[in-house]
Amino acid sequence: MKRKIKAHIITLSRPFAAPFFGCSLLMGAVLAGGLNTNAWIALVGGLLIMAG
């Protein structure tokens, strides 16, 4: 069973991690002083790169 779960996690597509990436990027932008256009451009660019 453990082997099947490990194989499933390894073969997940990159968009699976998008919520974690997006949340950490936006949280970092808020902690750094606020959201601006650059933060949103970085988020969209990162998601497009992840979509590959």
mmCIF file as Biopython writes it, N, C-alpha, C and O atoms, coordinates in Angstrom:
data_model
#
loop_
_atom_site.group_PDB
_atom_site.id
_atom_site.type_symbol
_atom_site.label_atom_id
_atom_site.label_alt_id
_atom_site.label_comp_id
_atom_site.label_asym_id
_atom_site.label_entity_id
_atom_site.label_seq_id
_atom_site.pdbx_PDB_ins_code
_atom_site.Cartn_x
_atom_site.Cartn_y
_atom_site.Cartn_z
_atom_site.occupancy
_atom_site.B_iso_or_equiv
_atom_site.auth_seq_id
_atom_site.auth_asym_id
_atom_site.pdbx_PDB_model_num
ATOM 1   N N  . MET A ? 1  ? 0.826  -1.192 0.000   1.0 0.0 1  A 1 
ATOM 2   C CA . MET A ? 1  ? 0.000  0.000  0.000   1.0 0.0 1  A 1 
ATOM 3   C C  . MET A ? 1  ? 0.869  1.254  0.000   1.0 0.0 1  A 1 
ATOM 4   O O  . MET A ? 1  ? 0.602  2.202  -0.739  1.0 0.0 1  A 1 
ATOM 5   N N  . LYS A ? 2  ? 1.914  1.254  0.835   1.0 0.0 2  A 1 
ATOM 6   C CA . LYS A ? 2  ? 2.800  2.411  0.926   1.0 0.0 2  A 1 
ATOM 7   C C  . LYS A ? 2  ? 3.470  2.689  -0.422  1.0 0.0 2  A 1 
ATOM 8   O O  . LYS A ? 2  ? 3.668  3.845  -0.798  1.0 0.0 2  A 1 
ATOM 9   N N  . ARG A ? 3  ? 3.809  1.646  -1.128  1.0 0.0 3  A 1 
ATOM 10  C CA . ARG A ? 3  ? 4.447  1.793  -2.438  1.0 0.0 3  A 1 
ATOM 11  C C  . ARG A ? 3  ? 3.498  2.436  -3.440  1.0 0.0 3  A 1 
ATOM 12  O O  . ARG A ? 3  ? 3.922  3.264  -4.246  1.0 0.0 3  A 1 
ATOM 13  N N  . LYS A ? 4  ? 2.229  2.068  -3.400  1.0 0.0 4  A 1 
ATOM 14  C CA . LYS A ? 4  ? 1.243  2.645  -4.312  1.0 0.0 4  A 1 
ATOM 15  C C  . LYS A ? 4  ? 1.031  4.128  -4.027  1.0 0.0 4  A 1 
ATOM 16  O O  . LYS A ? 4  ? 0.919  4.931  -4.953  1.0 0.0 4  A 1 
ATOM 17  N N  . ILE A ? 5  ? 0.976  4.489  -2.758  1.0 0.0 5  A 1 
ATOM 18  C CA . ILE A ? 5  ? 0.792  5.900  -2.398  1.0 0.0 5  A 1 
ATOM 19  C C  . ILE A ? 5  ? 1.996  6.712  -2.856  1.0 0.0 5  A 1 
ATOM 20  O O  . ILE A ? 5  ? 1.840  7.806  -3.398  1.0 0.0 5  A 1 
ATOM 21  N N  . LYS A ? 6  ? 3.189  6.184  -2.642  1.0 0.0 6  A 1 
ATOM 22  C CA . LYS A ? 6  ? 4.404  6.889  -3.054  1.0 0.0 6  A 1 
ATOM 23  C C  . LYS A ? 6  ? 4.433  7.074  -4.569  1.0 0.0 6  A 1 
ATOM 24  O O  . LYS A ? 6  ? 4.801  8.146  -5.049  1.0 0.0 6  A 1 
ATOM 25  N N  . ALA A ? 7  ? 4.055  6.060  -5.317  1.0 0.0 7  A 1 
ATOM 26  C CA . ALA A ? 7  ? 4.021  6.165  -6.772  1.0 0.0 7  A 1 
ATOM 27  C C  . ALA A ? 7  ? 2.987  7.190  -7.220  1.0 0.0 7  A 1 
ATOM 28  O O  . ALA A ? 7  ? 3.216  7.913  -8.189  1.0 0.0 7  A 1 
ATOM 29  N N  . HIS A ? 8  ? 1.867  7.259  -6.536  1.0 0.0 8  A 1 
ATOM 30  C CA . HIS A ? 8  ? 0.832  8.217  -6.903  1.0 0.0 8  A 1 
ATOM 31  C C  . HIS A ? 8  ? 1.294  9.647  -6.641  1.0 0.0 8  A 1 
ATOM 32  O O  . HIS A ? 8  ? 1.051  10.533 -7.460  1.0 0.0 8  A 1 
ATOM 33  N N  . ILE A ? 9  ? 1.951  9.880  -5.518  1.0 0.0 9  A 1 
ATOM 34  C CA . ILE A ? 9  ? 2.425  11.227 -5.189  1.0 0.0 9  A 1 
ATOM 35  C C  . ILE A ? 9  ? 3.502  11.676 -6.167  1.0 0.0 9  A 1 
ATOM 36  O O  . ILE A ? 9  ? 3.525  12.838 -6.572  1.0 0.0 9  A 1 
ATOM 37  N N  . ILE A ? 10 ? 4.389  10.773 -6.548  1.0 0.0 10 A 1 
ATOM 38  C CA . ILE A ? 10 ? 5.469  11.124 -7.468  1.0 0.0 10 A 1 
ATOM 39  C C  . ILE A ? 10 ? 4.924  11.439 -8.854  1.0 0.0 10 A 1 
ATOM 40  O O  . ILE A ? 10 ? 5.475  12.294 -9.548  1.0 0.0 10 A 1 
ATOM 41  N N  . THR A ? 11 ? 3.864  10.774 -9.269  1.0 0.0 11 A 1 
ATOM 42  C CA . THR A ? 11 ? 3.357  10.961 -10.627 1.0 0.0 11 A 1 
ATOM 43  C C  . THR A ? 11 ? 2.279  12.034 -10.733 1.0 0.0 11 A 1 
ATOM 44  O O  . THR A ? 11 ? 1.696  12.208 -11.803 1.0 0.0 11 A 1 
ATOM 45  N N  . LEU A ? 12 ? 1.996  12.767 -9.639  1.0 0.0 12 A 1 
ATOM 46  C CA . LEU A ? 12 ? 1.021  13.847 -9.731  1.0 0.0 12 A 1 
ATOM 47  C C  . LEU A ? 12 ? 1.548  14.946 -10.642 1.0 0.0 12 A 1 
ATOM 48  O O  . LEU A ? 12 ? 2.754  15.183 -10.719 1.0 0.0 12 A 1 
ATOM 49  N N  . SER A ? 13 ? 0.647  15.597 -11.314 1.0 0.0 13 A 1 
ATOM 50  C CA . SER A ? 13 ? 1.065  16.650 -12.226 1.0 0.0 13 A 1 
ATOM 51  C C  . SER A ? 13 ? 1.485  17.896 -11.458 1.0 0.0 13 A 1 
ATOM 52  O O  . SER A ? 13 ? 1.187  18.034 -10.272 1.0 0.0 13 A 1 
ATOM 53  N N  . ARG A ? 14 ? 2.169  18.788 -12.132 1.0 0.0 14 A 1 
ATOM 54  C CA . ARG A ? 14 ? 2.650  20.008 -11.487 1.0 0.0 14 A 1 
ATOM 55  C C  . ARG A ? 14 ? 1.527  20.920 -11.011 1.0 0.0 14 A 1 
ATOM 56  O O  . ARG A ? 14 ? 1.693  21.556 -9.971  1.0 0.0 14 A 1 
ATOM 57  N N  . PRO A ? 15 ? 0.390  21.027 -11.709 1.0 0.0 15 A 1 
ATOM 58  C CA . PRO A ? 15 ? -0.677 21.896 -11.191 1.0 0.0 15 A 1 
ATOM 59  C C  . PRO A ? 15 ? -1.198 21.462 -9.819  1.0 0.0 15 A 1 
ATOM 60  O O  . PRO A ? 15 ? -1.875 22.241 -9.148  1.0 0.0 15 A 1 
ATOM 61  N N  . PHE A ? 16 ? -0.897 20.245 -9.397  1.0 0.0 16 A 1 
ATOM 62  C CA . PHE A ? 16 ? -1.289 19.793 -8.064  1.0 0.0 16 A 1 
ATOM 63  C C  . PHE A ? 16 ? -0.696 20.700 -6.985  1.0 0.0 16 A 1 
ATOM 64  O O  . PHE A ? 16 ? -1.319 20.907 -5.944  1.0 0.0 16 A 1 
ATOM 65  N N  . ALA A ? 17 ? 0.489  21.236 -7.221  1.0 0.0 17 A 1 
ATOM 66  C CA . ALA A ? 17 ? 1.172  22.077 -6.235  1.0 0.0 17 A 1 
ATOM 67  C C  . ALA A ? 17 ? 0.804  23.549 -6.359  1.0 0.0 17 A 1 
ATOM 68  O O  . ALA A ? 17 ? 1.282  24.361 -5.566  1.0 0.0 17 A 1 
ATOM 69  N N  . ALA A ? 18 ? -0.022 23.915 -7.318  1.0 0.0 18 A 1 
ATOM 70  C CA . ALA A ? 18 ? -0.354 25.328 -7.557  1.0 0.0 18 A 1 
ATOM 71  C C  . ALA A ? 18 ? -0.938 26.028 -6.332  1.0 0.0 18 A 1 
ATOM 72  O O  . ALA A ? 18 ? -0.532 27.156 -6.054  1.0 0.0 18 A 1 
ATOM 73  N N  . PRO A ? 19 ? -1.861 25.432 -5.585  1.0 0.0 19 A 1 
ATOM 74  C CA . PRO A ? 19 ? -2.382 26.150 -4.409  1.0 0.0 19 A 1 
ATOM 75  C C  . PRO A ? 19 ? -1.307 26.439 -3.364  1.0 0.0 19 A 1 
ATOM 76  O O  . PRO A ? 19 ? -1.319 27.499 -2.740  1.0 0.0 19 A 1 
ATOM 77  N N  . PHE A ? 20 ? -0.381 25.504 -3.171  1.0 0.0 20 A 1 
ATOM 78  C CA . PHE A ? 20 ? 0.686  25.715 -2.199  1.0 0.0 20 A 1 
ATOM 79  C C  . PHE A ? 20 ? 1.633  26.815 -2.669  1.0 0.0 20 A 1 
ATOM 80  O O  . PHE A ? 20 ? 2.052  27.665 -1.882  1.0 0.0 20 A 1 
ATOM 81  N N  . PHE A ? 21 ? 1.960  26.790 -3.941  1.0 0.0 21 A 1 
ATOM 82  C CA . PHE A ? 21 ? 2.841  27.815 -4.506  1.0 0.0 21 A 1 
ATOM 83  C C  . PHE A ? 21 ? 2.177  29.185 -4.445  1.0 0.0 21 A 1 
ATOM 84  O O  . PHE A ? 21 ? 2.802  30.163 -4.035  1.0 0.0 21 A 1 
ATOM 85  N N  . GLY A ? 22 ? 0.919  29.256 -4.849  1.0 0.0 22 A 1 
ATOM 86  C CA . GLY A ? 22 ? 0.201  30.533 -4.859  1.0 0.0 22 A 1 
ATOM 87  C C  . GLY A ? 22 ? 0.031  31.113 -3.471  1.0 0.0 22 A 1 
ATOM 88  O O  . GLY A ? 22 ? 0.223  32.311 -3.265  1.0 0.0 22 A 1 
ATOM 89  N N  . CYS A ? 23 ? -0.326 30.270 -2.520  1.0 0.0 23 A 1 
ATOM 90  C CA . CYS A ? 23 ? -0.519 30.755 -1.144  1.0 0.0 23 A 1 
ATOM 91  C C  . CYS A ? 23 ? 0.785  31.275 -0.557  1.0 0.0 23 A 1 
ATOM 92  O O  . CYS A ? 23 ? 0.799  32.322 0.091   1.0 0.0 23 A 1 
ATOM 93  N N  . SER A ? 24 ? 1.868  30.562 -0.774  1.0 0.0 24 A 1 
ATOM 94  C CA . SER A ? 24 ? 3.143  31.016 -0.209  1.0 0.0 24 A 1 
ATOM 95  C C  . SER A ? 24 ? 3.615  32.297 -0.874  1.0 0.0 24 A 1 
ATOM 96  O O  . SER A ? 24 ? 4.176  33.165 -0.206  1.0 0.0 24 A 1 
ATOM 97  N N  . LEU A ? 25 ? 3.401  32.430 -2.169  1.0 0.0 25 A 1 
ATOM 98  C CA . LEU A ? 25 ? 3.808  33.659 -2.848  1.0 0.0 25 A 1 
ATOM 99  C C  . LEU A ? 25 ? 2.993  34.852 -2.367  1.0 0.0 25 A 1 
ATOM 100 O O  . LEU A ? 25 ? 3.556  35.909 -2.084  1.0 0.0 25 A 1 
ATOM 101 N N  . LEU A ? 26 ? 1.696  34.699 -2.273  1.0 0.0 26 A 1 
ATOM 102 C CA . LEU A ? 26 ? 0.850  35.807 -1.838  1.0 0.0 26 A 1 
ATOM 103 C C  . LEU A ? 26 ? 1.073  36.138 -0.364  1.0 0.0 26 A 1 
ATOM 104 O O  . LEU A ? 26 ? 1.038  37.309 0.016   1.0 0.0 26 A 1 
ATOM 105 N N  . MET A ? 27 ? 1.301  35.126 0.467   1.0 0.0 27 A 1 
ATOM 106 C CA . MET A ? 27 ? 1.589  35.384 1.878   1.0 0.0 27 A 1 
ATOM 107 C C  . MET A ? 27 ? 2.909  36.138 2.024   1.0 0.0 27 A 1 
ATOM 108 O O  . MET A ? 27 ? 3.018  37.053 2.841   1.0 0.0 27 A 1 
ATOM 109 N N  . GLY A ? 28 ? 3.902  35.759 1.240   1.0 0.0 28 A 1 
ATOM 110 C CA . GLY A ? 28 ? 5.177  36.468 1.267   1.0 0.0 28 A 1 
ATOM 111 C C  . GLY A ? 28 ? 5.039  37.907 0.815   1.0 0.0 28 A 1 
ATOM 112 O O  . GLY A ? 28 ? 5.676  38.799 1.376   1.0 0.0 28 A 1 
ATOM 113 N N  . ALA A ? 29 ? 4.209  38.144 -0.196  1.0 0.0 29 A 1 
ATOM 114 C CA . ALA A ? 29 ? 3.994  39.514 -0.668  1.0 0.0 29 A 1 
ATOM 115 C C  . ALA A ? 29 ? 3.312  40.353 0.404   1.0 0.0 29 A 1 
ATOM 116 O O  . ALA A ? 29 ? 3.655  41.521 0.586   1.0 0.0 29 A 1 
ATOM 117 N N  . VAL A ? 30 ? 2.364  39.780 1.105   1.0 0.0 30 A 1 
ATOM 118 C CA . VAL A ? 30 ? 1.674  40.516 2.172   1.0 0.0 30 A 1 
ATOM 119 C C  . VAL A ? 30 ? 2.646  40.834 3.307   1.0 0.0 30 A 1 
ATOM 120 O O  . VAL A ? 30 ? 2.651  41.951 3.826   1.0 0.0 30 A 1 
ATOM 121 N N  . LEU A ? 31 ? 3.463  39.863 3.690   1.0 0.0 31 A 1 
ATOM 122 C CA . LEU A ? 31 ? 4.423  40.088 4.770   1.0 0.0 31 A 1 
ATOM 123 C C  . LEU A ? 31 ? 5.514  41.086 4.377   1.0 0.0 31 A 1 
ATOM 124 O O  . LEU A ? 31 ? 6.074  41.766 5.236   1.0 0.0 31 A 1 
ATOM 125 N N  . ALA A ? 32 ? 5.812  41.172 3.086   1.0 0.0 32 A 1 
ATOM 126 C CA . ALA A ? 32 ? 6.861  42.082 2.623   1.0 0.0 32 A 1 
ATOM 127 C C  . ALA A ? 32 ? 6.372  43.514 2.472   1.0 0.0 32 A 1 
ATOM 128 O O  . ALA A ? 32 ? 7.170  44.410 2.198   1.0 0.0 32 A 1 
ATOM 129 N N  . GLY A ? 33 ? 5.105  43.741 2.641   1.0 0.0 33 A 1 
ATOM 130 C CA . GLY A ? 33 ? 4.651  45.121 2.587   1.0 0.0 33 A 1 
ATOM 131 C C  . GLY A ? 33 ? 3.400  45.347 1.769   1.0 0.0 33 A 1 
ATOM 132 O O  . GLY A ? 33 ? 2.945  46.486 1.658   1.0 0.0 33 A 1 
ATOM 133 N N  . GLY A ? 34 ? 2.844  44.334 1.209   1.0 0.0 34 A 1 
ATOM 134 C CA . GLY A ? 34 ? 1.585  44.512 0.509   1.0 0.0 34 A 1 
ATOM 135 C C  . GLY A ? 34 ? 1.604  43.955 -0.901  1.0 0.0 34 A 1 
ATOM 136 O O  . GLY A ? 34 ? 2.654  43.813 -1.528  1.0 0.0 34 A 1 
ATOM 137 N N  . LEU A ? 35 ? 0.427  43.649 -1.372  1.0 0.0 35 A 1 
ATOM 138 C CA . LEU A ? 35 ? 0.274  43.137 -2.729  1.0 0.0 35 A 1 
ATOM 139 C C  . LEU A ? 35 ? 0.355  44.294 -3.715  1.0 0.0 35 A 1 
ATOM 140 O O  . LEU A ? 35 ? -0.195 45.370 -3.484  1.0 0.0 35 A 1 
ATOM 141 N N  . ASN A ? 36 ? 1.039  44.052 -4.797  1.0 0.0 36 A 1 
ATOM 142 C CA . ASN A ? 36 ? 1.063  45.023 -5.880  1.0 0.0 36 A 1 
ATOM 143 C C  . ASN A ? 36 ? 1.023  44.271 -7.202  1.0 0.0 36 A 1 
ATOM 144 O O  . ASN A ? 36 ? 0.877  43.049 -7.231  1.0 0.0 36 A 1 
ATOM 145 N N  . THR A ? 37 ? 1.150  44.999 -8.271  1.0 0.0 37 A 1 
ATOM 146 C CA . THR A ? 37 ? 1.057  44.384 -9.596  1.0 0.0 37 A 1 
ATOM 147 C C  . THR A ? 37 ? 2.135  43.329 -9.801  1.0 0.0 37 A 1 
ATOM 148 O O  . THR A ? 37 ? 1.882  42.297 -10.423 1.0 0.0 37 A 1 
ATOM 149 N N  . ASN A ? 38 ? 3.323  43.577 -9.289  1.0 0.0 38 A 1 
ATOM 150 C CA . ASN A ? 38 ? 4.422  42.621 -9.476  1.0 0.0 38 A 1 
ATOM 151 C C  . ASN A ? 38 ? 4.123  41.268 -8.838  1.0 0.0 38 A 1 
ATOM 152 O O  . ASN A ? 38 ? 4.492  40.232 -9.392  1.0 0.0 38 A 1 
ATOM 153 N N  . ALA A ? 39 ? 3.469  41.260 -7.694  1.0 0.0 39 A 1 
ATOM 154 C CA . ALA A ? 39 ? 3.131  39.996 -7.036  1.0 0.0 39 A 1 
ATOM 155 C C  . ALA A ? 39 ? 2.145  39.201 -7.883  1.0 0.0 39 A 1 
ATOM 156 O O  . ALA A ? 39 ? 2.284  37.985 -8.018  1.0 0.0 39 A 1 
ATOM 157 N N  . TRP A ? 40 ? 1.159  39.870 -8.448  1.0 0.0 40 A 1 
ATOM 158 C CA . TRP A ? 40 ? 0.175  39.175 -9.279  1.0 0.0 40 A 1 
ATOM 159 C C  . TRP A ? 40 ? 0.809  38.679 -10.578 1.0 0.0 40 A 1 
ATOM 160 O O  . TRP A ? 40 ? 0.481  37.590 -11.050 1.0 0.0 40 A 1 
ATOM 161 N N  . ILE A ? 41 ? 1.713  39.467 -11.156 1.0 0.0 41 A 1 
ATOM 162 C CA . ILE A ? 41 ? 2.410  39.027 -12.367 1.0 0.0 41 A 1 
ATOM 163 C C  . ILE A ? 41 ? 3.273  37.808 -12.057 1.0 0.0 41 A 1 
ATOM 164 O O  . ILE A ? 41 ? 3.331  36.873 -12.856 1.0 0.0 41 A 1 
ATOM 165 N N  . ALA A ? 42 ? 3.940  37.808 -10.909 1.0 0.0 42 A 1 
ATOM 166 C CA . ALA A ? 42 ? 4.755  36.660 -10.511 1.0 0.0 42 A 1 
ATOM 167 C C  . ALA A ? 42 ? 3.891  35.421 -10.311 1.0 0.0 42 A 1 
ATOM 168 O O  . ALA A ? 42 ? 4.279  34.320 -10.702 1.0 0.0 42 A 1 
ATOM 169 N N  . LEU A ? 43 ? 2.724  35.598 -9.707  1.0 0.0 43 A 1 
ATOM 170 C CA . LEU A ? 43 ? 1.822  34.461 -9.492  1.0 0.0 43 A 1 
ATOM 171 C C  . LEU A ? 43 ? 1.351  33.883 -10.822 1.0 0.0 43 A 1 
ATOM 172 O O  . LEU A ? 43 ? 1.404  32.670 -11.025 1.0 0.0 43 A 1 
ATOM 173 N N  . VAL A ? 44 ? 0.898  34.732 -11.715 1.0 0.0 44 A 1 
ATOM 174 C CA . VAL A ? 44 ? 0.414  34.256 -13.021 1.0 0.0 44 A 1 
ATOM 175 C C  . VAL A ? 44 ? 1.554  33.619 -13.809 1.0 0.0 44 A 1 
ATOM 176 O O  . VAL A ? 44 ? 1.368  32.570 -14.425 1.0 0.0 44 A 1 
ATOM 177 N N  . GLY A ? 45 ? 2.727  34.242 -13.796 1.0 0.0 45 A 1 
ATOM 178 C CA . GLY A ? 45 ? 3.872  33.673 -14.503 1.0 0.0 45 A 1 
ATOM 179 C C  . GLY A ? 45 ? 4.281  32.320 -13.951 1.0 0.0 45 A 1 
ATOM 180 O O  . GLY A ? 45 ? 4.575  31.396 -14.709 1.0 0.0 45 A 1 
ATOM 181 N N  . GLY A ? 46 ? 4.300  32.203 -12.634 1.0 0.0 46 A 1 
ATOM 182 C CA . GLY A ? 46 ? 4.641  30.921 -12.022 1.0 0.0 46 A 1 
ATOM 183 C C  . GLY A ? 46 ? 3.639  29.832 -12.351 1.0 0.0 46 A 1 
ATOM 184 O O  . GLY A ? 46 ? 4.016  28.688 -12.606 1.0 0.0 46 A 1 
ATOM 185 N N  . LEU A ? 47 ? 2.363  30.189 -12.346 1.0 0.0 47 A 1 
ATOM 186 C CA . LEU A ? 47 ? 1.336  29.198 -12.689 1.0 0.0 47 A 1 
ATOM 187 C C  . LEU A ? 47 ? 1.439  28.779 -14.152 1.0 0.0 47 A 1 
ATOM 188 O O  . LEU A ? 47 ? 1.225  27.612 -14.481 1.0 0.0 47 A 1 
ATOM 189 N N  . LEU A ? 48 ? 1.765  29.718 -15.021 1.0 0.0 48 A 1 
ATOM 190 C CA . LEU A ? 48 ? 1.935  29.364 -16.438 1.0 0.0 48 A 1 
ATOM 191 C C  . LEU A ? 48 ? 3.147  28.460 -16.639 1.0 0.0 48 A 1 
ATOM 192 O O  . LEU A ? 48 ? 3.110  27.532 -17.447 1.0 0.0 48 A 1 
ATOM 193 N N  . ILE A ? 49 ? 4.216  28.734 -15.905 1.0 0.0 49 A 1 
ATOM 194 C CA . ILE A ? 49 ? 5.394  27.867 -16.003 1.0 0.0 49 A 1 
ATOM 195 C C  . ILE A ? 49 ? 5.068  26.473 -15.478 1.0 0.0 49 A 1 
ATOM 196 O O  . ILE A ? 49 ? 5.496  25.476 -16.060 1.0 0.0 49 A 1 
ATOM 197 N N  . MET A ? 50 ? 4.313  26.394 -14.385 1.0 0.0 50 A 1 
ATOM 198 C CA . MET A ? 50 ? 3.939  25.093 -13.831 1.0 0.0 50 A 1 
ATOM 199 C C  . MET A ? 50 ? 3.030  24.325 -14.784 1.0 0.0 50 A 1 
ATOM 200 O O  . MET A ? 50 ? 3.088  23.098 -14.851 1.0 0.0 50 A 1 
ATOM 201 N N  . ALA A ? 51 ? 2.187  25.051 -15.522 1.0 0.0 51 A 1 
ATOM 202 C CA . ALA A ? 51 ? 1.290  24.383 -16.468 1.0 0.0 51 A 1 
ATOM 203 C C  . ALA A ? 51 ? 2.067  23.818 -17.646 1.0 0.0 51 A 1 
ATOM 204 O O  . ALA A ? 51 ? 1.601  22.905 -18.328 1.0 0.0 51 A 1 
ATOM 205 N N  . GLY A ? 52 ? 3.235  24.356 -17.878 1.0 0.0 52 A 1 
ATOM 206 C CA . GLY A ? 52 ? 4.213  23.878 -18.799 1.0 0.0 52 A 1 
ATOM 207 C C  . GLY A ? 52 ? 3.904  23.732 -20.201 1.0 0.0 52 A 1 
ATOM 208 O O  . GLY A ? 52 ? 4.761  23.317 -20.982 1.0 0.0 52 A 1 
#
